[in-house]
Amino acid sequence: MRTPKLLRILLFLPLIISCTSNKNKVPVVGFVDAFEDATIAQAKDGFVAALKANGFSEEQKNIEIKYSNAQGSIPTLATIVNQFVSQNVDLLATSTTLSTVAAIQKTKTIPIFQMVSPTPERMKVADAQGKGPANLFGTMEELNYIDTSFAIIPKLLKPKGAQLTIGMIYNQSEPQSADALARIQGLAAKLNVKIVALPLNSSADAQLVTQALLSKGIDAFFANPDNTVFAAFETILKSCNEHNVPIFTSEAGLVQRGAVAAFGADIYQWGYQSGLQAAQFLKTHKTDGLKLEMVKVRKRVYNQVAAKKYNIAIPADYTAVK
């Protein structure tokens, strides 16, 4: 018995629709931000710009970027990652350590392109051989640059042989923050510097902890790579300025927000570098040749208003932020 022509068309119609749908499927990026912060936001801008430079943009409707921000809530962060994984997004983009670790815990197959995150060892996600997860890509940071970042303080303040007292705030739950403090404490004696450090585990306590630190007579404040410090920076800055205590940092983005000077990663370029890797994956649908890279762009920058306020002479090799 011959199948009528109309029936044959109806039988094959779902297959035709399915093939057409797959062919025209727009890749989806799940972008996970751990918290709201003006400096950290530059990473997303850089990531999106790198995709656009490589032909992927929502304006051209050839990519969909689903953005979610956990607003500092760990349960919300877990929910966001779970949703993206259940939707089987083409890739995850993670900004800051908490987002990256959450993504690593939830998927072993979806490629993760991290930014504003340290090495797998410092995130404690490396295996016994020191290798990170097989699906982890993007751009990482180590702590070697911290030495240079911190050493600029006595050079710029020029205490004329007197010992400087430098205050720090650190989050005990953030590996890179605790590691940075330990590294700086080891460096301090060589620079004739005394470190006074207090823990800060929530940005809500920033004013109280900063005031306690300032009461100890510090000469300067060092804002180390700590997401809680980033989130509370304006509060820290206000208190320090009221007590005439200059802030130095290892993050160029914080100089825009009022720190005096920094040698550190350009957050926008950090995101851009990870975005270039993501674009390569979207073009080929393969991760061949991709691997975690060390962040490439670091800058010596200074804030003209802050430098003038504290009468600090800035060397010629520093660039003024806008």
Helices and strands as residue ranges (DSSP letters): H 5-23, E 28-33, H 41-53, E 64-69, H 74-86, E 91-95, H 97-106, E 112-118, H 120-123, E 136-141, H 144-157, E 164-170, H 175-188, G 189-191, E 193-199, G 203-205, H 206-214, E 220-223, H 227-231, H 233-242, E 247-251, H 252-256, E 261-265, H 267-284, E 293-294, E 298-302, H 304-309, E 319-320
